[in-house]
């Protein structure tokens, strides 16, 4: 009877049903991930093949086109367009005719197949132990990340061969049987990309000496074969250009993410730069090899390969964007003892390898050295100092768990829709939060600008038409006070200066301050408030996209004075332009008011004293006055801002559930609830 249930079925049947349901969900999730990977692949093909023939596969066209360097009888390096090794040119020459016949489709689909093979090998090579869910999803996730990465996109667009060395190394390490077969493949990879020869050191110091010797012999034989067939080109590449340095572009080009490129961009040159590069390169190679050997002995061979590959990028004289795929492989390393810290490294690597650097760091002169070298710095971090956890660490498999607040019962049955987004009592990782906030804001800027076609002039007529619609509706509602408020404030200098300052200064300062205080003092409320703000901003972007709106100051017939930006020349199509990244017609809804209302509501909820709550609610009042008085928004824009903020709080409640109690409240209520239960008759 103890193993029975009211329906008469054994308990094991329920367990089996639950397991079957979980397996079915996993299969559906994996199928959806494969669909995503397929969509990304199709998109990459469409982007390449929809580009005009003179602009796509430019490197491949330079090699095998009608006047390509592989056709000419002279040197491969006469035009410095060919940047591969002489052995690479020797291998490509027989493929010239076939490549010409299928220059677009064949090469592109062949590259996609190589990327898919690379993803499958990476999924197979993940360091053990791997839980069932990770193993189930590894292949489609790996292929999707590869498709999104800048090196793969660059390779597909240019028609490069840089996937081959990475794939040859991984196949040599994880797929083929026999050390000599693996060494042969890695040696061929080194013949195509010389700094890959660093893997011979990894093989040697991990006890795979036959593989290391085979790697060196294969590299030497391939290079000697190319020297015999192309002596002049071999001399040009290995001696005149010092293993390819100076080919394909200037060393200080931002696309060159090696140590040499970073030093040249820093202003160093001549013997000083060369000596420093050689010293730093030797130090990086030694330190990276020591770390890679340690991780290989620890059973994390894929991480060891990634660390060695990052070092190969750094010590190369020229490391172009399509050659930087090694950095993405470093995502497999585990960093951090706490569960909340585990996502920092993989998220940072994925963002660096998939997004333009301008989205990662703001456009500030002081940050340009970091922004110009961000991928190089990621490779340097992976190769030299990121503290990846060994498998012997007690935290490798099980991180320090996150402390969650007690759930609060919701009024609705299915709330929260996402129970795993429970309130977290501990602070999230600060670096991860700053990184995500920066990337989210950069994406917000791009979507905001694109809402009118990529420039302020593109949507001018439509935005002015919408402005007239809003004005007509306000007149119908008798709330068209913009002209009156604007001219009333202009007459009083101190009031005009106050609202101009308030409009330009408090829009970012107050929300960031509120987030900072919540992060430090009220982490249980930080995630709830941040999610609400994020939802509101996302909904506002939809409004910008669907309804570009000219503010009162940019309506020529209204006569509103632009107190913040100065007198507008309405004869110019780009009037009102502040910066190249600002869409002046992103007015409905007003995020100036929306963000200020969010601040007021959050302060009113969490502030401990009444005067703090009142002060917080003054902020949206001053903000709505400022945006109307300065001519930057209509009254209905503020209404729209209030709507998206309300929807943001509602979505946060729907997905996460009610706001959790704080630790103090839980500690106070716990004994009280137990005492009440003890006094209740029959409670025992």
VENNOR-V904753 format. One record per residue. RES is the residue in one small letter. SS is DSSP state (H for helix, E for strand, C for the rest). OMEGA is omega as a letter, one per 30 degrees, with the letter a starting at -180 (NA if undefined). D_FIRST is the distance of its C-alpha to the first C-alpha in Angstrom with 2 decimals. Layout:
res = [RES | RES]
ss = [SS | SS]
omega = [OMEGA | OMEGA]
d_first = [D_FIRST | D_FIRST]
This chain:
res = [x | x | x | x | x | x | x | x | x | x | x | x | x | x | x | x | x | x | x | x | x | x | x | x | x | x | x | x | x | x | x | x | x | x | x | x | x | x | x | x | x | x | x | x | x | x | x | x | x | x | x | x | x | x | x | x | x | x | x | x | x | x | x | x | x | x | x | x | x | x | x | x | x | x | x | x | x | x | x | x | x | x | x | x | x | x | x | x | x | x | x | x | x | x | x | x | x | x | x | x | x | x | x | x | x | x | x | x | x | x | x | x | x | x | x | x | x | x | x | x | x | x | x | x | x | x | x | x | x | x | x | x | x | x | x | x | x | x | x | x | x | x | x | x | x | x | x | x | x | x | x | x | x | x | x | x | x | x | x | x | x | x | x | x | x | x | x | x | x | x | x | x | x | x | x | x | x | x | x | x | x | x | x | x | x | x | x | x | x | x | x | x | x | x | x | x | x | x | x | x | x | x | x | x | x | x | x | x | x | x | x | x | x | x | x | x | x | x | x | x | x | x | x | x | x | x | x | x | x | x | x | x | x | x | x | x | x | x | x | x | x | x | x | x | x | x | x | x | x | x | x | x | x | x | x | x | x | x | x | x | x | x | x | x | x | x | x | x | x | x | x | x | x | x | x | x | x | x | x | x | x | x | x | x | x | x | x | x | x | x | x | x | x | x | x | x | x | x | x | x | x | x | x | x | x | x | x | x | x | x | x | x | x | x | x | x | x | x | x | x | x | x | x | x | x | x | x | x | x | x | x | x | x | x | x | x | x | x | x | x | x | x | x | x | x | x | x | x | x | x | x | x | x | x | x | x | x | x | x | x | x | x | x | x | x | x | x | x | x | x | x | x | x | x | x | x | x | x | x | x | x | x | x | x | x | x | x | x | x | x | x | x | x | x | x | x | x | x | x | x | x | x | x | x | x | x | x | x | x | x | x | x | x | x | x | x | x | x | x | x | x | x | x | x | x | x | x | x | x | x | x | x | x | x | x | x | x | x | x | x | x | x | x | x | x | x | x | x | x | x | x | x | x | x | x | x | x | x | x | x | x | x | x | x | x | x | x | x | x | x | x | x | x | x | x | x | x | x | x | x | x | x | x | x | x | x | x | x | x | x | x | x | x | x | x | x | x | x | x | x | x | x | x | x | x | x | x | x | x | x | x | x | x | x | x | x | x | x | x | x | x | x | x | x | x | x | x | x | x | x | x | x | x | x | x | x | x | x | x | x | x | x | x | x | x | x | x | x | x | x | x | x | x | x | x | x | x | x | x | x | x | x | x | x | x | x | x | x | x | x | x | x | x | x | x | x | x | x | x | x | x | x | x | x | x | x | x | x | x | x | x | x | x | x | x | x | x | x | x | x | x | x | x | x | x | x | x | x | x | x | x | x | x | x | x | x | x | x | x | x | x | x | x | x | x | x | x | x | x | x | x | x | x | x | x | x | x | x | x | x | x | x | x | x | x | x | x | x | x | x | x | x | x | x | x | x | x | x | x | x | x | x | x | x | x | x | x | x | x | x | x | x | x | x | x | x | x | x | x | x | x | x | x | x]
ss = [C | C | C | C | C | C | C | C | C | C | H | H | H | H | H | H | H | H | H | H | H | H | H | H | H | H | H | H | H | H | H | H | H | H | H | H | H | H | H | H | H | H | H | H | H | H | H | H | H | H | C | C | C | C | C | C | C | H | H | H | H | H | H | H | C | C | C | C | C | C | C | C | C | C | C | C | C | C | C | C | C | C | C | C | C | H | H | H | H | H | H | H | H | C | C | H | H | H | H | H | H | C | C | C | H | H | H | H | H | H | H | H | H | H | H | H | H | H | H | H | H | H | H | H | C | C | C | C | C | C | C | H | H | H | H | H | H | H | H | H | H | H | H | H | H | H | H | H | C | H | H | H | H | H | H | H | H | H | C | C | C | C | H | H | H | H | H | H | H | H | H | H | H | H | C | C | C | C | H | H | H | H | H | H | H | H | H | H | H | H | H | H | C | H | H | H | H | H | H | H | H | H | H | H | H | C | C | C | H | H | H | H | H | H | H | H | H | H | H | H | H | H | H | H | H | H | H | H | H | C | H | H | H | H | H | H | H | H | H | H | C | C | C | C | C | C | C | C | C | C | C | C | C | C | C | C | C | C | H | H | H | H | H | H | H | C | C | C | C | H | H | H | H | H | H | H | H | H | H | H | H | H | H | H | H | H | H | H | H | H | H | H | H | H | H | H | H | C | C | C | H | H | H | H | H | H | H | H | H | H | H | H | H | H | H | C | C | C | C | C | H | H | H | C | H | H | H | H | H | H | H | H | C | C | C | C | C | E | H | H | H | H | H | H | H | H | H | H | H | H | H | H | H | H | C | C | H | H | H | H | C | C | C | C | H | H | H | H | H | H | H | H | C | H | H | H | H | H | H | H | H | H | H | H | C | C | C | C | C | C | C | C | C | C | C | C | C | C | C | E | C | C | C | E | C | C | C | C | C | C | C | C | C | C | C | C | C | C | C | C | C | C | C | E | C | C | C | C | C | H | H | H | H | H | H | H | H | H | H | H | H | H | H | H | H | H | H | H | H | H | C | C | C | C | C | C | C | C | C | H | H | H | H | H | H | H | H | H | H | H | H | H | H | H | H | H | H | C | C | C | C | H | H | H | H | H | H | H | H | H | C | C | H | H | H | H | H | H | H | H | H | H | H | H | H | H | H | H | H | H | H | H | H | H | H | H | H | H | H | H | H | C | H | H | H | H | H | H | H | H | H | H | H | H | H | H | H | H | H | H | H | H | H | H | H | H | C | C | C | C | C | H | H | H | C | C | C | C | C | C | C | C | C | C | C | C | C | C | C | C | C | C | C | C | C | C | C | C | C | C | C | C | C | C | C | C | C | C | C | C | H | H | H | H | H | H | H | H | H | H | H | H | H | H | H | H | C | C | C | H | H | H | H | H | H | H | H | H | H | H | H | H | H | H | H | H | H | H | H | C | C | C | C | C | H | H | H | H | H | H | H | H | H | H | H | H | H | H | H | H | H | H | H | H | H | H | C | C | C | C | C | C | H | H | H | H | H | H | H | H | H | H | H | H | H | H | H | H | H | C | C | C | C | C]
omega = [a | a | a | l | a | a | l | a | a | a | a | a | l | l | l | l | l | l | l | l | l | l | l | l | l | l | l | l | l | l | l | l | l | l | l | l | l | l | l | l | l | l | l | l | a | l | a | a | l | l | l | a | l | a | a | l | a | l | l | l | l | a | a | l | a | l | a | a | l | l | a | a | a | a | l | a | l | a | a | l | l | a | a | l | l | l | l | l | l | l | a | a | l | a | a | a | l | l | l | a | a | a | a | a | a | a | a | l | l | l | l | l | l | l | l | l | l | l | l | l | l | l | l | a | a | l | l | g | l | l | a | a | l | l | a | a | a | a | l | l | l | a | l | l | l | l | a | a | l | l | a | l | l | l | l | a | a | a | a | a | a | l | a | a | a | a | l | l | a | l | l | a | a | a | a | l | a | a | a | l | l | l | l | a | a | l | l | l | l | l | l | a | a | a | l | l | l | l | l | l | l | l | a | a | l | l | l | a | l | l | l | l | l | l | a | a | l | l | a | a | l | l | l | l | l | l | l | a | a | a | a | l | l | l | a | a | a | a | a | a | l | l | l | l | a | l | l | l | l | a | a | l | a | l | l | a | l | l | l | l | a | l | l | l | l | l | l | l | l | a | l | a | a | a | l | l | l | l | l | l | l | l | l | a | a | a | a | l | l | l | a | l | l | l | l | l | a | a | l | a | l | l | l | l | l | l | l | l | l | l | l | l | a | a | l | l | l | l | a | a | a | l | a | a | a | a | a | l | a | l | a | l | l | a | l | l | a | l | a | l | a | a | a | a | a | l | l | a | a | l | l | a | a | a | l | a | l | l | a | l | a | a | l | a | a | a | a | l | l | a | a | a | a | l | l | l | l | l | l | l | a | a | a | a | l | a | l | a | l | l | l | l | l | a | a | a | a | l | l | a | l | l | a | l | l | l | l | a | a | a | a | a | a | l | g | l | l | a | a | l | a | l | a | a | a | l | l | a | a | a | l | l | l | l | a | l | a | a | l | l | l | l | l | l | a | l | l | l | a | a | l | l | l | l | a | a | a | a | a | a | a | a | l | l | l | l | l | l | l | l | l | l | l | l | l | a | a | l | a | a | a | a | l | a | a | a | l | a | a | a | a | a | a | l | l | a | a | a | l | l | a | a | a | a | a | a | a | a | a | l | l | l | l | l | l | l | l | l | a | a | a | a | l | l | a | a | l | a | l | l | l | l | l | l | a | l | l | l | l | l | l | l | l | a | a | a | l | a | l | l | a | a | a | l | a | a | a | l | l | a | l | a | a | a | l | a | a | l | a | l | a | a | a | a | l | a | l | l | a | a | a | l | a | a | l | a | a | f | l | l | l | l | a | l | l | l | l | l | a | a | a | l | a | a | a | a | a | a | a | a | l | l | a | l | l | a | l | a | l | l | l | a | a | l | a | a | l | a | l | l | a | a | l | l | a | l | l | l | l | l | l | a | a | l | l | l | l | l | l | l | l | l | a | a | a | a | a | l | a | l | l | l | a | l | a | a | l | a | a | l | l | l | l | l | l | l | a | a | a | a | l | a | l | NA]
d_first = [0.00 | 3.76 | 5.37 | 5.12 | 8.00 | 9.98 | 12.06 | 9.72 | 10.95 | 9.55 | 10.57 | 13.33 | 14.95 | 15.58 | 17.06 | 19.18 | 20.35 | 21.39 | 23.25 | 24.95 | 26.00 | 27.45 | 29.29 | 30.67 | 31.96 | 33.59 | 35.27 | 36.58 | 37.86 | 39.58 | 41.14 | 42.49 | 43.93 | 45.67 | 47.06 | 48.42 | 50.02 | 51.60 | 52.92 | 54.47 | 56.10 | 57.50 | 58.79 | 60.57 | 62.20 | 63.23 | 64.76 | 66.76 | 67.97 | 68.77 | 71.08 | 74.73 | 75.73 | 78.18 | 75.58 | 72.57 | 72.21 | 75.39 | 75.08 | 74.45 | 77.38 | 79.52 | 78.67 | 78.77 | 80.50 | 84.00 | 85.59 | 82.70 | 83.39 | 81.98 | 84.76 | 87.67 | 89.68 | 90.14 | 87.75 | 84.15 | 84.70 | 87.94 | 86.23 | 83.48 | 81.02 | 79.34 | 77.34 | 75.62 | 76.79 | 79.47 | 76.82 | 74.84 | 77.96 | 78.56 | 75.07 | 75.36 | 78.82 | 77.71 | 75.08 | 77.66 | 78.38 | 74.75 | 73.92 | 76.83 | 75.61 | 72.12 | 72.90 | 70.34 | 67.52 | 67.43 | 67.62 | 65.12 | 62.49 | 63.14 | 62.55 | 59.28 | 58.11 | 59.04 | 57.09 | 53.99 | 54.41 | 54.82 | 51.59 | 49.65 | 51.18 | 50.39 | 46.73 | 46.59 | 48.36 | 46.18 | 45.77 | 42.53 | 39.78 | 39.07 | 35.66 | 34.35 | 35.29 | 38.81 | 39.35 | 38.14 | 40.64 | 43.46 | 45.73 | 46.09 | 46.37 | 49.03 | 51.03 | 50.88 | 52.15 | 54.88 | 55.96 | 56.21 | 58.08 | 61.78 | 62.82 | 61.25 | 62.61 | 65.99 | 65.92 | 65.21 | 67.88 | 70.56 | 69.75 | 69.38 | 68.03 | 66.26 | 62.79 | 64.05 | 64.53 | 61.07 | 59.44 | 61.53 | 60.51 | 56.78 | 56.95 | 58.98 | 56.46 | 53.12 | 53.64 | 56.42 | 56.16 | 58.91 | 60.68 | 63.99 | 62.61 | 61.00 | 64.24 | 66.20 | 64.24 | 64.47 | 68.20 | 68.69 | 66.92 | 69.32 | 72.25 | 71.23 | 70.42 | 72.22 | 70.23 | 67.15 | 68.95 | 67.28 | 64.20 | 66.21 | 65.99 | 62.22 | 62.01 | 64.48 | 62.88 | 59.36 | 60.58 | 61.03 | 64.75 | 65.36 | 63.88 | 66.04 | 69.16 | 68.44 | 68.00 | 71.38 | 73.12 | 71.78 | 72.85 | 76.28 | 76.76 | 75.80 | 78.06 | 80.88 | 80.50 | 80.81 | 83.77 | 85.51 | 84.93 | 85.49 | 87.59 | 88.98 | 85.63 | 84.05 | 86.82 | 86.40 | 82.66 | 82.44 | 85.76 | 87.20 | 83.92 | 82.21 | 79.11 | 79.04 | 79.72 | 81.78 | 80.57 | 79.01 | 79.82 | 80.86 | 78.88 | 78.41 | 76.69 | 73.38 | 71.70 | 72.58 | 69.70 | 70.93 | 72.30 | 75.76 | 75.26 | 74.00 | 76.99 | 79.46 | 77.97 | 78.35 | 82.11 | 82.60 | 84.82 | 87.04 | 86.81 | 84.90 | 82.07 | 82.02 | 81.95 | 79.16 | 77.15 | 77.55 | 76.59 | 73.53 | 72.54 | 72.79 | 70.76 | 68.02 | 67.94 | 67.66 | 65.02 | 62.94 | 63.13 | 62.02 | 59.00 | 58.22 | 58.43 | 56.07 | 53.48 | 53.94 | 53.34 | 50.24 | 48.81 | 49.73 | 52.40 | 52.22 | 52.92 | 55.74 | 57.19 | 57.02 | 58.78 | 61.47 | 61.93 | 62.41 | 65.05 | 66.73 | 67.06 | 68.56 | 71.18 | 72.33 | 75.67 | 74.35 | 70.66 | 70.44 | 67.45 | 66.41 | 66.23 | 63.78 | 60.48 | 59.75 | 58.93 | 55.99 | 54.41 | 54.30 | 51.42 | 49.04 | 49.86 | 47.44 | 49.13 | 47.79 | 45.17 | 43.61 | 41.50 | 43.95 | 46.84 | 45.46 | 46.71 | 50.29 | 51.73 | 50.22 | 51.04 | 54.57 | 55.18 | 53.94 | 56.07 | 59.13 | 58.84 | 58.21 | 60.20 | 63.95 | 64.93 | 66.32 | 62.81 | 61.64 | 64.55 | 66.75 | 70.35 | 71.98 | 74.91 | 73.49 | 70.37 | 72.26 | 72.34 | 68.54 | 68.12 | 70.62 | 68.83 | 65.17 | 64.01 | 66.22 | 64.72 | 61.17 | 62.24 | 63.92 | 60.82 | 58.58 | 61.16 | 62.09 | 60.08 | 56.67 | 54.28 | 51.69 | 48.75 | 48.53 | 45.29 | 45.38 | 45.05 | 41.73 | 42.04 | 42.61 | 39.01 | 37.60 | 39.98 | 39.93 | 37.42 | 38.68 | 37.97 | 36.62 | 37.00 | 34.18 | 33.52 | 34.89 | 33.10 | 35.11 | 36.23 | 35.23 | 31.84 | 32.68 | 34.94 | 35.32 | 35.59 | 35.80 | 33.38 | 34.64 | 37.95 | 36.71 | 39.32 | 40.52 | 41.87 | 43.99 | 47.16 | 47.17 | 49.64 | 53.10 | 54.75 | 52.13 | 52.48 | 56.27 | 56.18 | 53.90 | 55.93 | 59.12 | 57.93 | 56.44 | 59.73 | 61.73 | 59.70 | 60.24 | 63.99 | 64.13 | 62.24 | 64.36 | 67.54 | 66.47 | 65.74 | 69.42 | 70.13 | 70.57 | 73.56 | 74.65 | 77.28 | 74.98 | 73.37 | 76.26 | 77.08 | 73.49 | 72.80 | 75.94 | 74.96 | 71.60 | 73.47 | 75.59 | 72.51 | 71.01 | 74.37 | 74.72 | 71.25 | 72.06 | 75.34 | 73.53 | 71.22 | 74.22 | 72.66 | 75.13 | 76.23 | 76.46 | 80.27 | 80.91 | 78.58 | 79.97 | 83.61 | 82.97 | 81.52 | 84.21 | 86.91 | 85.50 | 85.63 | 83.28 | 80.63 | 81.02 | 80.70 | 77.66 | 75.70 | 76.83 | 75.55 | 72.30 | 71.70 | 72.38 | 70.82 | 67.65 | 65.81 | 64.31 | 64.88 | 62.69 | 59.55 | 59.76 | 60.27 | 57.23 | 55.08 | 56.53 | 55.87 | 52.27 | 51.73 | 53.14 | 52.02 | 49.03 | 47.14 | 44.09 | 46.44 | 48.46 | 46.07 | 45.47 | 49.22 | 50.15 | 47.77 | 49.26 | 52.75 | 51.94 | 50.54 | 53.61 | 55.99 | 54.36 | 54.70 | 58.29 | 59.09 | 58.02 | 60.46 | 63.25 | 62.75 | 62.64 | 65.24 | 67.98 | 70.01 | 73.43 | 73.51 | 76.39 | 78.49 | 78.54 | 79.56 | 83.33 | 84.22 | 82.33 | 84.59 | 81.87 | 83.05 | 80.87 | 81.07 | 78.90 | 80.13 | 83.70 | 85.77 | 84.45 | 86.73 | 85.39 | 87.66 | 85.56 | 82.47 | 80.46 | 81.35 | 78.88 | 77.64 | 76.47 | 75.14 | 74.25 | 70.54 | 70.67 | 70.16 | 72.26 | 70.65 | 67.09 | 67.46 | 64.78 | 62.47 | 64.10 | 62.13 | 64.73 | 63.43 | 59.82 | 59.48 | 61.30 | 58.99 | 55.97 | 57.60 | 58.24 | 54.71 | 53.12 | 55.58 | 55.00 | 51.23 | 51.20 | 54.53 | 54.18 | 57.46 | 58.90 | 62.17 | 60.36 | 58.47 | 61.77 | 63.54 | 60.86 | 61.23 | 64.99 | 64.59 | 63.58 | 66.35 | 69.02 | 67.68 | 67.87 | 71.38 | 72.40 | 71.18 | 72.99 | 76.12 | 76.70 | 76.39 | 73.42 | 70.96 | 70.86 | 69.11 | 66.60 | 65.79 | 64.41 | 62.36 | 60.95 | 60.19 | 58.29 | 56.26 | 55.15 | 54.30 | 52.18 | 50.46 | 49.98 | 48.19 | 46.10 | 45.08 | 44.23 | 41.94 | 40.40 | 39.66 | 38.99 | 37.81 | 39.44 | 41.64 | 39.72 | 40.51 | 42.73 | 41.85 | 43.95 | 42.29 | 38.81 | 39.96 | 41.47 | 38.65 | 35.88 | 36.99 | 37.88 | 34.44 | 32.83 | 35.40 | 34.77 | 31.01 | 31.82 | 34.16 | 31.74 | 30.34 | 26.64 | 26.53 | 25.06]
